[in-house]
């Protein structure tokens, strides 16, 4: 039986650190990984809340119980079921959120897009679909999707800083994954600056501090 579909409005959620306004010098949009919630993920960025930085943490719109039929709830950005529609939905959500806050900030605010784990693909797909203005893209503990044609967006990406951060003992990023990154870069003419660190599938406070200082 073939599916039919209808587009409906849906309520989406996000968390904030900081208050939008003309005093903000940086806005970070940070997308969590699989089986996380924005409320817990945003706490990784508490140290950046210095009165001049706004951290926006959107939450994936798919929810499930982590174990069984009750207990803690988690979110994800998409599954393979109705994949293209899920990508379109979250890209629309992220662009709407982006537009809402950029209108409240100075024209020269620095914009940082960060995705963690599953959120790395989310950030990449949204950016290449909608072309939001940004300065830095940080893929943390996750790869840029291999199915995207980055070469088609070379003019959009050429003046932006692209980073890949990963723990050297991360069980989800094997040497084969890192090798695949080189293939993506060679094929598409893009360059992600690799910044490995001692650790696993995590966001250590000192590593986040270092990349924040590097951007500044």
Residue pairs with C-beta under 8 A, 6 or more apart in sequence:
3 82
5 82
5 85
10 61
10 89
12 58
12 59
12 61
12 93
12 97
13 38
13 58
13 59
14 38
14 56
14 57
14 58
14 59
14 97
15 38
15 39
15 41
15 42
15 56
15 57
15 59
16 42
16 54
16 55
16 56
16 57
17 42
17 45
17 46
17 48
17 49
17 53
17 54
17 55
17 57
18 24
18 49
18 51
18 53
18 54
18 55
19 54
20 54
20 101
20 104
20 105
21 104
21 105
22 105
22 106
23 51
23 52
24 52
24 53
24 54
24 105
24 106
24 109
25 52
25 53
25 106
25 109
25 110
26 48
26 52
26 53
26 54
26 109
26 110
26 111
26 112
27 53
27 54
27 55
27 56
27 101
27 102
27 105
27 109
27 110
27 111
27 112
28 45
28 48
28 53
28 54
28 55
28 56
28 112
28 113
28 114
29 56
29 57
29 58
29 94
29 97
29 98
29 111
29 112
29 113
29 114
29 123
30 41
30 42
30 44
30 45
30 55
30 56
30 57
30 114
30 115
30 116
30 119
31 57
31 58
31 77
31 94
31 114
31 115
31 116
31 119
31 120
31 122
31 123
32 38
32 40
32 41
32 57
32 59
32 60
32 75
32 116
32 117
32 118
32 119
33 41
33 116
33 117
33 118
33 119
33 141
33 142
34 74
34 76
34 77
34 117
34 118
35 66
35 74
35 75
35 76
36 74
36 75
37 59
37 73
37 74
37 75
38 57
38 58
38 59
38 75
39 57
39 59
41 57
41 116
42 55
42 57
44 203
44 205
44 208
45 55
45 57
45 208
47 205
47 208
47 209
48 55
48 208
48 212
49 55
54 101
54 105
56 97
56 101
58 93
58 94
58 97
59 75
60 75
60 76
60 77
60 78
60 90
60 122
61 75
61 77
61 89
61 90
61 93
62 75
62 76
62 77
62 78
62 79
62 86
63 73
63 74
63 75
64 73
64 74
64 75
64 76
65 71
65 72
65 73
65 74
66 72
66 73
66 74
76 118
77 86
77 90
77 118
77 119
77 121
77 122
78 86
78 87
78 90
78 122
79 86
87 125
87 129
88 129
90 122
90 126
91 125
91 126
91 129
91 130
94 122
94 126
94 130
95 126
95 130
95 132
98 132
102 109
102 111
102 133
110 135
110 136
110 215
111 132
111 133
111 134
111 135
111 136
112 134
112 135
112 136
112 137
112 138
112 215
113 123
113 127
113 132
113 134
113 136
113 137
113 138
114 123
114 137
114 138
114 139
114 140
115 121
115 122
115 123
115 124
115 138
115 139
115 140
115 142
116 140
116 141
116 142
116 203
117 140
117 141
117 142
117 172
117 201
118 142
119 142
120 139
120 140
120 141
120 142
120 143
120 144
121 142
121 143
121 144
121 145
123 137
123 139
124 137
124 139
124 144
124 145
124 148
125 145
125 148
126 132
127 134
127 137
128 148
128 150
128 153
128 156
131 153
131 156
134 160
135 160
135 161
135 215
136 160
136 161
136 162
136 163
136 215
137 160
137 161
137 162
137 163
138 163
138 165
138 211
139 162
139 163
139 164
139 165
139 192
140 165
140 166
140 203
141 165
141 166
141 167
141 170
141 172
141 173
141 201
141 202
141 203
142 172
142 173
143 164
143 173
143 177
143 180
143 181
143 184
144 150
144 164
144 181
144 184
144 192
146 180
146 184
149 188
150 157
150 184
150 188
150 189
150 190
151 187
151 188
151 189
151 190
154 188
154 189
154 190
157 190
161 193
161 215
162 190
162 191
162 192
162 193
163 192
163 193
163 194
163 195
163 211
164 181
164 192
164 193
164 194
164 195
165 195
165 196
165 197
165 207
165 211
166 173
166 178
166 194
166 196
166 197
167 173
167 196
167 197
167 198
167 199
167 200
167 201
167 202
168 196
168 197
168 198
168 199
169 198
169 199
169 200
170 199
170 200
170 201
171 200
171 201
172 201
173 201
178 194
181 192
181 194
184 190
185 191
185 192
195 207
195 211
197 204
197 207
199 207
